[in-house]
Amino acid sequence: HVNAVECALAAQEGGASAVAVHGRTREQMYSGEADWSVIADVKKALTIPVIGNGDVVDGPSAKRMMDETGCDAVMIARAAQGNPWIFREVNAYLENGAILERPPRREVVKMILRHAQMLCDCKGERVGMREMRGHVHNYLTGFPGASKVRKKVNSITTLAELQTLLAKEYPYA
């Protein structure tokens, strides 16, 4: 049951300054394509800003969503996993149509280690490194030999082990 317009109107009437609308239903979860027409319907019905979400993976898809729905901004979710650079890429595209290249391997490895350090600082090394395993999988998407490294990452328990593994597998990074 799609009731986005009714819910968004209730939020606006209740004093919300903006609403975010995802173009997928709960039943869809992470599968299928987002239905951007729902976002467009909400935008037409409201006077407050509408933030669109669903299937925004790069600058062109962000622009396409804004053009097709009239939304005021886009929200990026899963596409940011392992790719925190997506935000500067989307901004560059929206500002001047520039398509930025993926950062060099050195920057990706540096970010993996920074992310791992922050998780360890926040949650302790045992929990932080367990959580980091999935993040490393996302960061390594598209890297040569990534599947071999992903398998090794699954047995890592310390930050030092991650540092050693990445230095061995990507020595020039």
N, C-alpha and C positions, 0 to 999 in steps of 0.2 A: 504494500500500500504506500504510494508516494504522496506524502502530505507536506512536502517542503514549503510550498507557498503559505499554507495555513500556519505552520510552525514559525516561519520567518516573520509573517505579519504579527503573530502573537509576541514575538521577541521585540519587534519594532514598537508595538503598542505598549510593551512593558518597559520601554526606555533604552533598549539596546542601541548602541551607537553604530554597530555594523554587525553583519552576520557572515559566517562562512558556510558554504554549501558544497557538499560532496556530490558528485554526479553518479554515485553508486548507491544501491540499496543495501541494507544490512544482509539480505539474502545473498547478494552477489559477493559480498566480502571483497576479496582481492582479485576476483576473476572477471572476465568480460571487459567490455569497454564502458567507460563512464558516459553517462547520458548528459551531455552539456545542455540539452534543452531544458532540463530542470533548473539549472543555474540561470538560464535566460528568463525563464518564467518568474523566478524569484526576483531577479533584477527588475523586470517590468512592473512587478507588484509593489516594490518597496521604494522609499525615498532615501533610506540610509545606504551607505556603501555595502556592496556585496563582494565577498571574496570567493572566487571559484577554486575548486579543488577536484582533482581526478585526472590522471593521465597527462600531467604536465611533467615532461622529462627533459626539456631543453628550451632554449629561447624561442625557436619557431612554434613549438606547441603552446608555450605561454602566450605568445602573440595571437595565435589562432584561437585560443580559448577566449581571450579578451575581445577579439573581433567578433566571434560567433555568439558570445553571450552578453556582451556589453558590461561584463563584470568590471569592478573598479581595481581589483588586484587579484593575484593568483597565490595560492598556497601550494607549497611543494612539500611532499611527504616522502614516500619510499624512494623516489629518485635521488634524494639527498643522502641515502645510506651509501657510504663508501665514496661519496662524491660531494663533499662540502663546497666544492668549487662551482656547483650548479648555480648558486645564487649570483655570483659575479658574471657567469655565462649568460644567464637570463637577463640580468640588468644590461649587459653590453648589447645584447640583441634588441632589447626593447628601446634602448637609447639611440642606437645608430645602425642596427642591422648586422652588427659584427658577430661573426661566429668564432669564438675562441677555441683554441685547441685544448685537448686534455692536458693537464699539467705534466711536466716531465716526471719520469720514474723517481728521480731523486726527491721531488716535492711530495709525491704520494707516499713514499717510504717514511719520509720525515713526519708526515701527518699521521701515519699509522702509529708511529712511536709516540708522538705527542698525545694522540687519543688514548693509547694504552696507558701512558703515564697518568693522564688525568683520571682515567677509570680506577687505576690502582690507588691514587691519592684519595679518591672519593669513596671507594668501596672496599679498599684493601686489595692486596695482590691476588689472593686466592679467587675471590669473586670477580674482581676486575678482569683478570686474565681469562677466566671462563667466558665472561660476556664478550671479551674482545675477539674471541675466535670467530664469531659470526661476522663481526665488523670487518675483520681482516679479509674474509671471503669476499665481501662487497668491494673493498678497496682494490683487490687484485683482479677484478673482472677485466678481461682484455689483456692482461699481462702474459707474456710468453711463459710457459711452464707453470701457470697459475694452479692448475689442478694438482700438480705434484706438491706445491708449496701448501696448498689448502689442506691436504692430507696430513702434512707434518704439523701444521698449526693446531690441528685438533688434539695433539698430545702436549702442547705447551702448557706449563703451569706457572712460569715466572716471566717477568719482564725481561730479564737477562736472556732467557732462552729465546724470546721473540727477537731481541736485538741481534743475537748470534745467528739465528736462522735467516733473518732478512739480510744481514751482512754477507752471509755465505751465498744465498740464492741470487741476490742483486748487488754484487760487489761494487758496481760503479754507480750505485744510487746514492 
